[in-house]
């Protein structure tokens, strides 16, 4: 029968303490990065027509969320876990368009791990760009223009 090494005993003690803390305090430990929720709100009310649908398509390097349509005031949300590595960047980008006399497609990085520190990221989509919306305060904390087209 092999004897336990000091490293194995330390690991066993560490795991026992974590297990005990979880049940004694109700605290759970997770080695996964936190779940992020991104919410998109159609706030195109400033356009001449009062019934403006927002059509958008969001993707990341690994996920394609498909083409979505939101009526004025409507919301759409999705969830994911950001990259656990500070060397990698989780990025979701979207294209937006809406009916008007001369419709055009606009692009925006709806979640950028290096820019956004939120766990619940709510974005109001306006004709000029997107504004991060803080529901508790009713404020727009960060308004950004559309991405510039690449040359």
C-alpha positions, -999 to +999 in steps of 0.1 A: +000+000+000+015+033-011+018+062+013+001+095+005+024+123-005+023+157+012+008+171-021-020+146-021-028+152+016-029+190+009-052+185-020-075+162+000-076+187+029-083+216+005-112+197-012-126+187+022-126+223+034-143+235+002-169+208+005-176+217+042-178+254+035-203+248+007-227+231+030-221+251+062-224+286+046-246+279+016-219+294-006-211+276-038-178+277-055-175+276-093-144+275-114-164+286-144-165+323-154-198+340-146-228+337-169-233+369-189-267+381-201-270+405-230-303+423-236-311+442-268-340+468-266-356+483-297-357+520-289-361+534-324-390+556-313-371+587-326-377+576-362-405+593-382-426+561-382-440+549-349-440+512-359-404+505-366-392+469-364-355+463-357-339+434-376-306+422-363-282+393-365-257+386-337-227+362-338-195+354-320-165+334-333-183+302-322-220+310-321-245+323-346-278+335-329-296+339-362-317+367-376-341+382-351-368+409-354-380+431-325-410+454-326-406+489-311-400+486-273-394+448-276-365+430-260-343+400-269-317+385-246-291+357-248-267+341-223-231+328-225-200+324-204-171+347-212-136+334-218-118+324-185-085+336-200-076+373-198-056+367-230-087+358-250-116+381-257-152+370-259-168+391-285-204+392-298-211+415-328-244+423-344-257+439-376-288+461-373-312+474-399-347+488-399-372+499-425-368+535-437-366+554-470-330+544-475-322+515-452-286+507-444-269+480-422-252+491-390-227+470-370-220+471-333-200+450-308-228+441-284-204+424-260-167+429-258-150+412-228-122+438-227-147+467-227-177+455-208-176+445-171-213+438-167-229+405-160-263+419-172-256+441-202-287+459-215-283+479-247-309+503-262-306+505-299-311+540-314-306+553-349-272+568-339-258+537-321-263+518-289-265+529-253-259+507-223-290+511-201-289+507-163-325+497-154-321+504-116-311+541-122-329+546-156-296+561-169-277+555-201-242+548-188-223+544-221-235+555-255-214+543-285-217+550-322-219+523-348-187+505-357-169+522-386-169+501-418-135+485-424-117+501-454 
